[in-house]
Amino acid sequence: MSEDNSSYTINEEKARKRSNLNTESDPILFFHLLKRNLLWFAIIISVCVASAFIYLRYTVPIYESKLIYQVGSLNTANKVLEVSEFQEINNLAKDVEILKSKLLFKRALKRIPIDVSYYKQGEFLTNELYRSTPIKVDYIIKDSTVIGQSFFIEFIDKYKFKLTQNDELIGEFGLNTVVDHPKVDLKINLLDKKNFKDYTSLQDGSLFFKINSYENLTNSYIGRLAVFPLSNAAKTINIQFQDNNGEKAKDIVTAIANEYIAYDIEERSKSSKKALQFIDSQLDKYYNKVKGSENKIQEFQQGTNFSTMDRSTIYFDRSNKLENELFDIDLQKKILEDIKTSISLNNKDIDVYELLPILAGTEYAGGIMSLITTLKELLFKLENMQFEVTKDSEAVKSLEYQIDVQKKVLFESLNSSIAKLSIRRTEILSKISDVEKKFLNVPAEELEYARLQRVLSLDEKFYNLLMEKRTEYSISDAGFVTQHTVLDRALIPTVPVFPNEKVFVLFGFIIGFVLSLLLLLAKYILKNTISSVDEIIRHSYAGVSVLGIVPKYKHDIPVSQLVVNKNPKSIIAESFRAIRSNMQFISGTEGKKLLAVTSTVSGEGKTFCAINTAGIIAYSGKKVVILDLDMRKPKIHLGFGVENTVGMSTLLIKSKEIKECIHHSELENLDFITSGPVPPNPSELIINGELDNIVKKLQLEYDFVIIDNPPIGLVSDAMEILKKADYPVYVFKNEYSKKYFVNNVDRLMLDNGIKKLSIILNAVEHGKSAYGGGYGYGYGGGYGYGGGYGYGYGGYYEDEPKEKSGFLSGMFGRKK
């Protein structure tokens, strides 16, 4: 006995720990909920897809235009003349940086008509009328704050219009006349007067324009530009731009490509132009020197009548060679000193284009030119970065530090080269002094003539060299041809990249599907009602028996709640016959029987089950009486339509006799006693001992006494009666009774010793809406989820649902 008590205590603890949430894995229940909620799922998915279409309808589309660009340049004159290439070699990464820089983008915007933007305001969307505007606005800005402000135009006729700003009327003006605004002078002209009536936007006040700033446009649009290399070997670059207007996107991409061609030619020709400027300045200087040297020789010959040389020839040749070397050294030293002055640490403005041609052809051109080229690239990065960040940013400070380091390296390299040239110059001067000592005895006139001749020769040589270089650089400048090619031209896009209709519709469907699954999962987890007999069995630790399953009555339940007599061949009548048959497994002995019915709460159908069980037993020829002990909420008298003036309450206090309280129903062999007037102490009346006497007296006349007890989950009035009953019955209602109601069954069986307690599951859906597709039943666990009901006689029951077969009816069939 102690072991049994221990088992009961353990089961009771398990029952108390049972969660109100559905924590078990039940695929059948999951698909049952899925089937019941298919219509809601369809509605949710439809709403999400419809929302996607609404978003697509009222969202301004974004179009993308792109072109493929191949970069490269060629100087044909350099190849013909074999002039050294002092322009920079093409670098694809550098080309990409320039193409996406604000510097080039701003220049490209000036190629298209974008200084004034025209718009048509709709109810939900505002469309830009790029190249399709019916008007043209000329302006002269007085105050820069007018930039970006909206001016609305409403035409009165072909010649007059109203101008509005910030909902304030500025005035009425004529076409092509100056509008004197405090911040701007405007002149507005109608482009197509013939088709004036076709432009509804001119007359409804929805047309407006804005004056733009190229600086603001650059900052606003640069984020929509994408430039990236496609192939380093082929030197191809992809340029693409996104905008709400497809034609404008195409024009901007094309303008960037064309502007880069002009920019590249302009930048590359700067070196040649600077070289020509330097050569021209030197030509004037050395032309005068040659002219002066010639005049001095002529004056010397006229003054001395000197015309030949003999010993001075050797002196002249040797001295001339040394003087040439000295001249070259002095020239290179002067060039390096000029460059040193240009890049002095205190000088912030360095003209790299002027330094490159000066170095061309010098002994130190290679090493120093590479350092200067690196310095130029750093300066270009700094210039481009100033469009994007402030001067005090860390990126600018880092770049300025790199420039200073590059200047120092270049400065030290120049000092070293100048020192080497100074040493060589000293050596040359020493050699010239030695030559002059050897020829001290040469006559003074010969020496003077040789000196003048040497100076003239040097001046002529340098002058001829400058003329030659000038010719070469002029031809080189004219021979530079860009080879940038548009391989795939930009087109006006017709399909927006955002929003993508297919993607958004699919996204809406997926969101609807996910929301539906979340709803299904929430319902699955939060579902705490009983859906099948199997759930009651699984949640019960007491091994409760199943007396039967009652299908949901598809018609309106009559007031009497007695339905088995309406159609004896109905499914519901057959279900109560099955309950009657299963009762013999609980108590198969002959004699008078007591059946007590209860439930957890009101509304689970215990009265309905009690009345119809009584009715089906009465059909078998046995006399049955129903007692209404639910004195707090009596229903029997309402069901049979009688007065409730006398009944169980009056019998229990012995104020009436049994025969005075018995009522006869329309069904033969079925009588009933109502609850009587509601007493103040129903519990005390039930347990006062008189009920046993009443039952014994009734059993003398009736075969079955059926007691409709109050819900035991609310009050404990029915406890003693259930213990004494031959057939204690506990009623659950499908999709109404909570799962934790099973705790009451376990408590009655384990704690209170009501071993014969059995259950009835009421209001089970029949047919396609039923959990598992149908139901069966049987005492002692004989239950299941079969495809039909009862004994499987197809078409036998008169109220069997006649539904049209088909996919849609199966998917969306509703509960009856």
ZALUM-418564 format. One line per 4 residues: their letters; for each residue x, y, z of C-alpha. Coordinates in steps of 0.001 Angstrom, whole numbers, plus 500000, padded with zeros to 6 digits. Layout:
N
A = X/Y/Z; ...
This chain:
816
MSED = 500000/500000/500000; 502890/502361/500760; 504345/501713/497301; 501039/502681/495726
NSSY = 500922/505889/497743; 504505/506689/496673; 503549/506147/493028; 500561/508431/493426
TINE = 502743/511147/494940; 505260/510941/492071; 502489/511148/489459; 500972/514081/491290
EKAR = 504316/515897/491192; 504568/515238/487454; 501089/516602/486957; 501937/519773/488849
KRSN = 505041/520332/486704; 503103/519969/483451; 503628/523125/481353; 500740/525133/479983
LNTE = 502710/525404/476724; 502901/522661/474137; 506441/521354/474626; 505968/517973/472969
SDPI = 506782/517031/469391; 503514/516095/467708; 503680/516125/463876; 500016/515117/463599
LFFH = 498961/518115/465678; 501279/520359/463671; 499746/519343/460354; 496287/519509/461878
LLKR = 496901/523173/462796; 498423/523781/459370; 495331/522439/457641; 492958/524427/459849
NLLW = 494836/527678/459207; 495494/527363/455471; 493016/530117/454704; 494750/532479/457155
FAII = 498090/531601/455616; 496737/532451/452178; 495427/535776/453511; 498752/536670/455178
ISVC = 500765/535804/452058; 498313/537711/449863; 498567/540791/452109; 502381/540667/452041
VASA = 502478/540272/448252; 499925/543078/447877; 502077/545260/450151; 505051/544547/447892
FIYL = 503027/545659/444853; 501924/548829/446671; 505540/549575/447573; 506555/549060/443950
RYTV = 503750/551346/442806; 504615/554257/445077; 508429/554050/445177; 510545/556190/442845
PIYE = 512542/553737/440698; 516332/553918/440438; 517913/553293/437040; 521519/552366/436332
SKLI = 523472/553149/433178; 526999/551892/432552; 529706/551796/429913; 532962/549900/429446
YQVG = 535992/552116/428925; 539466/551200/427678; 542270/553575/428626; 545563/554204/426777
SLNT = 547539/556926/425003; 550084/557178/422201; 552536/559856/421090; 553331/559079/417476
ANKV = 555752/561993/417147; 557937/560614/419951; 558307/557320/418080; 559182/559048/414804
LEVS = 561609/561541/416309; 562837/559149/419015; 562203/561819/421643; 562528/560589/425224
EFQE = 559188/559955/426923; 558991/562373/429840; 555212/562135/430221; 553934/559659/432798
INNL = 553231/556071/431787; 549585/554945/431961; 548580/553420/435315; 545167/551711/435484
AKDV = 544742/552240/439228; 545501/555931/438799; 543004/556177/435917; 540310/554623/438122
EILK = 541020/557076/440939; 540817/560037/438583; 537588/558768/436966; 535827/558534/440331
SKLL = 537322/561726/441766; 535140/564736/442562; 537494/566882/440476; 536640/565084/437231
FKRA = 532995/564460/438216; 532359/568162/438722; 533864/568948/435308; 531730/566200/433716
LKRI = 528492/567620/435203; 529143/570894/433431; 528807/569066/430103; 525085/568304/430607
PIDV = 522057/570616/431159; 521784/570107/434890; 522278/573595/436313; 518466/573857/436569
SYYK = 516326/570849/437537; 512663/570660/436488; 510100/568513/438304; 506448/567487/438106
QGEF = 504856/566962/441506; 502360/564104/441716; 500043/562988/444485; 502551/560450/445747
LTNE = 505649/560701/443550; 507694/563572/442144; 509260/562986/438715; 512229/564873/437282
LYRS = 511652/566244/433763; 515227/565871/432557; 515370/566813/428834; 511576/566636/428722
TPIK = 510743/569913/430406; 508239/572179/428601; 509996/575339/429868; 513491/576803/430006
VDYI = 514762/579013/432832; 517638/581484/432489; 518953/583044/435669; 521462/585388/437258
IKDS = 522096/584644/440934; 522214/587580/443356; 522195/585609/446615; 523600/582070/446768
TVIG = 520969/581041/449335; 518494/580737/446447; 520273/577566/445336; 518126/574496/445930
QSFF = 514903/576420/446581; 511728/575366/444721; 509824/577746/442429; 506362/576596/441307
IEFI = 504936/577720/437981; 501270/577816/437010; 500519/579055/433489; 497494/581282/432994
DKYK = 497757/581060/429216; 500497/580762/426586; 501951/584122/427528; 501478/584563/431286
FKLT = 502225/582517/434384; 502102/582687/438172; 505304/582163/440157; 505064/580768/443702
QNDE = 507693/580083/446350; 507044/578499/449767; 503263/578716/449124; 503580/582471/448662
LIGE = 502642/584063/445343; 505541/586087/443965; 503414/587502/441158; 502163/587127/437600
FGLN = 504722/587538/434834; 505002/587311/431084; 507136/584867/429169; 510691/585848/428269
TVVD = 510618/588827/430632; 512957/589333/433577; 511512/588379/436975; 513256/590616/439485
HPKV = 513470/588433/442592; 515490/589663/445612; 517841/586682/445311; 517849/585941/441576
DLKI = 516858/587348/438209; 514773/584839/436249; 513685/584647/432649; 511219/581855/431801
NLLD = 510376/580759/428277; 507887/578192/426948; 509609/575756/424596; 506577/574463/422691
KKNF = 503690/576898/422532; 501869/574896/419834; 501278/571937/422152; 500540/574064/425214
KDYT = 497262/572274/425989; 498993/568894/426015; 501076/569854/429070; 498618/569559/431961
SLQD = 501432/570210/434442; 501710/573775/433104; 498184/574621/434165; 497700/572659/437407
GSLF = 500611/574186/439331; 502481/570875/439689; 505526/572053/437706; 508465/573480/439652
FKIN = 512207/574006/439214; 515345/574365/441315; 518599/576180/440594; 521537/573911/441327
SYEN = 525124/574384/442409; 527706/572145/440735; 529457/571809/444074; 526276/570581/445777
LTNS = 525419/568306/442862; 528890/566789/442997; 528609/566039/446711; 525080/564672/446239
YIGR = 525730/562489/443176; 529273/561195/443792; 527979/558395/446017; 525943/556984/443108
LAVF = 529032/556658/440885; 530866/553336/440714; 534168/552942/438847; 536197/549732/438959
PLSN = 538688/547947/436683; 537506/544961/434668; 540843/543751/433238; 544332/544998/434041
AAKT = 545743/543344/430931; 543169/544940/428585; 543087/548168/430655; 539292/548177/430696
INIQ = 537237/550048/433277; 533543/549845/434155; 531789/553173/434818; 528220/553112/436131
FQDN = 525849/555639/437675; 522431/555354/439334; 519664/557949/439238; 515873/558243/439311
NGEK = 515997/559376/435676; 517453/556832/433269; 518378/559352/430573; 520260/561515/433056
AKDI = 522191/558479/434326; 523221/557688/430741; 524290/561299/430052; 526380/561516/433232
VTAI = 528250/558287/432477; 528926/559442/428913; 530015/562891/430130; 532529/561344/432545
ANEY = 534081/559275/429739; 534328/562258/427370; 535615/564608/430057; 538383/562189/430988
IAYD = 539630/562243/427394; 539835/566040/427477; 541356/566005/430969; 544016/563449/429984
IEER = 545068/565403/426879; 545162/568609/428888; 547256/567106/431706; 549683/565290/429418
SKSS = 550266/568352/427205; 551184/570474/430235; 554711/568989/430264; 555334/569827/426603
KKAL = 553938/573329/427030; 556121/574020/430064; 559178/572706/428199; 558429/574980/425231
QFID = 558029/577984/427554; 561428/577266/429117; 563117/576787/425716; 561595/580008/424340
SQLD = 562920/581993/427300; 566412/580503/426808; 566332/581060/423028; 565897/584815/423463
KYYN = 568780/584896/425916; 571230/582882/423792; 570236/584591/420547; 571425/587845/422081
KVKG = 574605/586133/423319; 575430/584774/419832; 574727/588145/418308; 577003/589821/420892
SENK = 579832/587304/420322; 579670/587823/416573; 579823/591607/417013; 582868/591337/419306
IQEF = 584803/589182/416786; 583917/591601/414012; 585090/594590/416067; 588324/592738/417052
QQGT = 589184/591941/413418; 588473/595504/412291; 590592/596981/415089; 593610/594641/414721
NFST = 593384/593548/411059; 593781/589980/412444; 592566/587265/410112; 594434/583909/410756
MDRS = 595650/581679/413537; 598557/579285/413711; 599693/578204/417207; 596500/579388/418779
TIYF = 594574/576680/416930; 595805/573939/419235; 595120/576126/422262; 591670/576880/420928
DRSN = 590759/573210/420384; 591870/572074/423827; 590431/575070/425590; 587150/574751/423663
KLEN = 586704/571120/424743; 587287/571980/428384; 585012/575007/428175; 582232/572807/426760
ELFD = 582538/570418/429675; 582586/573334/432084; 579462/574748/430417; 577591/571453/430733
IDLQ = 578521/571197/434390; 577441/574759/435088; 574140/574178/433236; 573306/570990/435161
KKIL = 574344/572601/438430; 572077/575593/437737; 569147/573278/436881; 569571/571312/440102
EDIK = 569844/574508/442143; 566648/575831/440503; 564839/572599/441381; 566243/572759/444918
TSIS = 564833/576261/445263; 561445/575083/443911; 561116/572244/446436; 562512/574119/449427
LNNK = 560703/573108/452580; 559096/576494/452926; 557617/576430/449439; 554121/574916/449330
DIDV = 553382/575504/445623; 555448/573157/443459; 554893/573168/439699; 555850/569592/438888
YELL = 555055/570094/435201; 557755/572747/434989; 560375/570603/436735; 559968/567517/434512
PILA = 560913/569159/431168; 563826/571044/432791; 565361/567739/433877; 564914/566067/430487
GTEY = 568303/565088/429015; 570388/565837/432124; 572786/563360/433695; 570664/563011/436848
AGGI = 567270/562952/435091; 566492/559286/435825; 566797/559167/439616; 565582/562672/440397
MSLI = 562693/562472/437914; 561331/559337/439645; 561406/561142/442994; 559624/564159/441491
TTLK = 556993/561886/439852; 556259/560257/443234; 555950/563711/444773; 553505/564679/442031
ELLF = 551283/561645/442740; 551167/562487/446447; 550234/566093/445645; 547457/564883/443329
KLEN = 546047/562644/446058; 546106/565556/448486; 544321/567789/445983; 541606/565190/445375
MQFE = 541215/564399/449097; 540474/568041/449894; 537118/567588/448130; 536147/564784/450495
VTKD = 537520/565595/453963; 538523/568658/455980; 542068/569976/456223; 542316/568900/459855
SEAV = 541459/565256/459194; 543950/562502/459985; 544042/561346/456367; 545153/564812/455167
KSLE = 547761/565078/457934; 549149/561643/457025; 549420/562598/453348; 551071/565930/454181
YQID = 553622/564051/456299; 554431/561737/453361; 554884/564784/451100; 557306/566373/453579
VQKK = 559338/563145/453779; 559438/562921/449965; 560648/566535/449785; 563452/565805/452256
VLFE = 564606/562754/450284; 564549/564773/447055; 566319/567682/448775; 569160/565419/450003
SLNS = 569495/563809/446570; 569837/567257/444963; 572484/568341/447503; 574517/565228/446767
SIAK = 574296/565767/442993; 575247/569460/443290; 578287/568565/445435; 579487/566069/442825
LSIR = 579116/568656/440073; 581085/571224/442125; 583999/568772/442461; 584004/568106/438716
RTEI = 583871/571853/437992; 586987/572417/440128; 588811/569697/438212; 587873/571248/434840
LSKI = 589022/574698/435965; 592359/573221/437015; 592799/571658/433558; 591930/574957/431845
SDVE = 594573/576707/433998; 597185/574138/432958; 596381/574680/429256; 596633/578446/429627
KKFL = 600087/578107/431300; 601409/576070/428364; 600366/578715/425881; 601578/581845/427702
NVPA = 603964/582716/424843; 601221/582733/422245; 600758/586317/420933; 598043/588233/422782
EELE = 596016/588907/419615; 595850/585191/418788; 594819/584336/422303; 592146/587027/422342
YARL = 590815/585930/418974; 590792/582287/420106; 588879/583237/423255; 586256/585201/421297
QRVL = 585910/582389/418802; 585485/579860/421613; 582721/581908/423256; 580899/582286/419930
SLDE = 581160/578558/419288; 579660/577715/422675; 576817/580176/422259; 575990/578875/418778
KFYN = 576088/575279/419976; 573663/575895/422815; 571437/578031/420594; 571252/575293/417966
LLME = 570523/572708/420688; 567622/574792/421977; 566209/575204/418477; 566416/571465/417913
KRTE = 564674/570701/421215; 562001/573303/420544; 561174/571651/417239; 561040/568202/418826
YSIS = 558751/569281/421683; 556445/571193/419358; 555979/568116/417202; 555620/565922/420324
DAGF = 552887/568193/421702; 551014/568098/418406; 551514/564345/418033; 549927/563287/421333
VTQH = 546716/561336/420642; 544547/559760/423354; 543557/556142/422810; 540775/556042/425436
TVLD = 537952/554113/423805; 534349/553476/424801; 533965/549755/424102; 530352/549487/425255
RALI = 528387/552726/425082; 525929/553740/427774; 522255/553171/426980; 519090/554610/428499
PTVP = 517946/551913/430967; 514314/550832/430765; 514247/548454/433737; 515066/549883/437188
VFPN = 517714/548238/439345; 515677/549219/442409; 513094/548239/443302; 513321/544960/441385
EKVF = 509739/543832/440809; 510434/540092/440793; 512695/540285/443838; 510224/542360/445862
VLFG = 507246/540166/444969; 509287/537097/445908; 510404/538871/449081; 506780/539677/449926
FIIG = 505845/536036/449381; 508733/534840/451555; 507843/537314/454319; 504220/536160/454182
FVLS = 505337/532534/454245; 507674/533143/457193; 504988/535082/459101; 502558/532240/458435
LLLL = 505054/529713/459772; 505704/531897/462827; 501960/532131/463403; 501649/528378/463037
LAKY = 504576/527823/465402; 503098/530268/467929; 499754/528503/467754; 501496/525155/468110
ILKN = 503499/526251/471162; 500678/528210/472801; 498022/525579/472066; 496887/524302/475445
TISS = 493533/522812/474468; 492764/519160/473918; 492454/518109/470273; 492227/514338/470512
VDEI = 491774/511394/472838; 495411/510575/472251; 496426/513822/473972; 494354/512959/477041
IRHS = 495949/509512/477219; 499485/510914/476796; 499005/513606/479440; 497369/511344/481994
YAGV = 499550/509380/484422; 496641/507365/485809; 495869/505217/482753; 492395/506620/482232
SVLG = 489925/504645/480071; 488076/506081/477093; 484343/505550/477217; 483674/507176/473861
IVPK = 483959/510097/471468; 481002/512326/470632; 481149/514129/467271; 480233/517763/466966
YKHD = 476530/518168/466210; 476349/519850/462805; 472870/521321/463312; 471582/523731/465933
IPVS = 471277/521899/469226; 467615/521957/470403; 466724/523533/473705; 466192/520109/475256
QLVV = 469751/519109/474138; 468266/515658/473378; 469348/514839/469823; 469500/511042/469663
NKNP = 465740/510882/469112; 465805/513290/466154; 467500/510852/463834; 468332/507446/465300
KSII = 470579/506586/462313; 472752/509684/462677; 476434/509592/463501; 475901/511277/466848
AESF = 473230/508700/467813; 475645/505949/466877; 478360/507524/469028; 476099/507358/472098
RAIR = 475209/503723/471240; 478954/503028/471296; 479182/504686/474721; 476277/502502/475900
SNMQ = 478074/499406/474617; 481398/500364/476212; 479731/500813/479605; 479480/497029/479998
FISG = 483295/496857/480152; 483201/499036/483272; 480445/497176/485067; 479074/494109/483347
TEGK = 476989/492792/486248; 473218/492864/486161; 471200/495164/488372; 470420/498790/488978
KLLA = 473173/501218/487896; 474266/504680/488926; 476014/506901/486331; 477571/510180/487492
VTST = 478740/512786/484949; 481043/515741/485663; 483614/517961/483948; 486244/520527/484872
VSGE = 484380/523729/484045; 481018/524739/482686; 480512/524587/478933; 482257/521265/478215
GKTF = 478963/519482/477426; 478462/517280/480498; 474693/518012/480563; 474462/517302/476803
CAIN = 476284/513999/477236; 474219/513066/480301; 470860/513725/478582; 471743/511905/475341
TAGI = 473343/508964/477169; 470150/508706/479135; 468145/508931/475907; 470103/506185/474117
IAYS = 469794/503900/477183; 466058/504597/477279; 465880/503531/473614; 467109/500100/474680
GKKV = 463960/499677/476808; 465452/500455/480201; 463907/503027/482475; 466174/505999/483106
VILD = 465937/509020/485369; 468206/512078/485242; 469002/514070/488402; 470206/517663/488093
LDMR = 472650/518199/490977; 474267/521279/489415; 472226/523488/491704; 474422/526568/491210
KPKI = 473866/526616/487447; 470951/524279/486642; 470161/523430/483016; 467974/520319/482950
HLGF = 464754/522289/483396; 465741/524598/480538; 466468/521602/478307; 463094/520016/478853
GVEN = 461164/523279/479161; 459657/522837/482643; 459449/524929/485801; 462203/524621/488372
TVGM = 460069/525216/491461; 460656/521777/492930; 463502/519351/492476; 466642/517995/494100
STLL = 467060/520892/496511; 463556/520343/497909; 464099/516578/498051; 467362/516926/499962
IKSK = 465686/519070/502605; 462763/516596/502646; 460158/519217/501853; 458820/517247/498872
EIKE = 458310/513688/497879; 460044/512054/494926; 456863/511523/492994; 456094/515250/493231
CIHH = 459413/516173/491631; 459613/513628/488759; 458930/514942/485242; 458317/512798/482150
SELE = 460063/513574/478857; 458749/513098/475347; 460941/510013/475091; 459477/506835/476539
NLDF = 461259/505449/479630; 463120/508750/480211; 462244/510836/483269; 464090/513626/485013
ITSG = 464222/515634/488236; 465307/519259/488016; 467640/520941/490495; 464892/522887/492218
PVPP = 465262/526332/493757; 468878/527409/494179; 469839/526800/497828; 472351/528907/499759
NPSE = 474354/525782/500756; 474331/523200/497902; 477483/521409/499086; 476055/520745/502553
LIIN = 472795/519473/501042; 474614/516993/498777; 476719/515503/501597; 473978/515419/504281
GELD = 473268/511737/503501; 469785/512199/502032; 471082/511814/498450; 471870/508133/499069
NIVK = 468328/507541/500220; 466904/509297/497163; 469074/507195/494819; 468038/503972/496548
KLQL = 464366/504867/496249; 464748/505736/492573; 466610/502498/491840; 463541/500608/493010
EYDF = 461674/501973/489993; 464423/502804/487461; 467183/500715/485890; 469571/503655/485486
VIID = 469978/506730/487658; 472077/509360/485878; 473322/512311/487916; 474394/515546/486227
NPPI = 476959/516857/488735; 478437/520345/489042; 481919/520860/487454; 484433/519275/489794
GLVS = 487141/521694/488750; 485163/524504/490389; 483553/522797/493382; 484003/519402/495059
DAME = 480292/518557/495380; 480533/515588/492992; 483453/513830/494713; 481442/511448/496923
ILKK = 478927/510697/494186; 481680/509754/491725; 483123/507342/494269; 479776/505587/494674
ADYP = 478837/505572/490975; 478964/502406/488904; 479897/504558/485919; 481843/507699/486908
VYVF = 482233/509729/483687; 484463/512771/483067; 483649/514925/480017; 486213/516886/477944
KNEY = 485349/519153/475042; 487477/519113/471895; 489415/522409/471307; 487874/523836/474488
SKKY = 489119/521911/477485; 492645/522813/478599; 495347/520198/478708; 495957/520731/482393
FVNN = 492345/519667/483029; 493756/516130/482797; 495310/516810/486233; 491810/516583/487712
VDRL = 491330/513116/486236; 494666/511960/487662; 493794/513408/491063; 490379/511692/491113
MLDN = 491855/508335/490159; 495109/508406/492123; 494345/510503/495174; 490641/509789/495587
GIKK = 490658/506178/494429; 488016/506478/491701; 489486/503636/489660; 486548/503167/487293
LSII = 486631/506778/486065; 486362/506982/482260; 486294/509905/479862; 484157/511147/476973
LNAV = 485639/513554/474407; 482820/515788/473220; 482390/517945/470063; 485059/516236/467934
EHGK = 485181/517542/464370; 483971/515020/461839; 485303/514443/458346; 488045/516479/456743
SAYG = 488229/519090/459486; 488829/516509/462165; 492233/516024/463733; 493630/513026/461931
GGYG = 490886/512855/459283; 488298/511044/461443; 487986/509126/464699; 487145/505851/466307
YGYG = 486763/504834/469915; 486756/501977/472292; 486901/501253/475954; 490258/500718/477646
GGYG = 492394/502487/475039; 490442/501334/472032; 490664/504641/470240; 492358/505835/467094
YGGG = 492504/508287/464198; 490910/506191/461509; 489717/507484/458211; 486071/507157/459186
YGYG = 483805/506802/462157; 482418/503846/464027; 482206/500597/462205; 483077/501834/458740
YGGY = 479733/501237/456997; 480200/503621/454043; 477132/505749/453400; 475180/504260/456266
YEDE = 474673/507379/458380; 472039/509802/457186; 473891/512925/458358; 477238/511874/456892
PKEK = 478702/515017/455231; 478399/514989/451482; 481289/517115/450237; 482548/517559/446729
SGFL = 485983/516111/446313; 488698/518284/444936; 491950/519970/445783; 490509/523351/446790
SGMF = 487744/521858/448899; 490296/519683/450624; 492676/522571/451260; 490175/525146/452401
GRKK = 487305/523012/453715; 485741/524688/456724; 484470/523185/459900; 480825/522277/459990
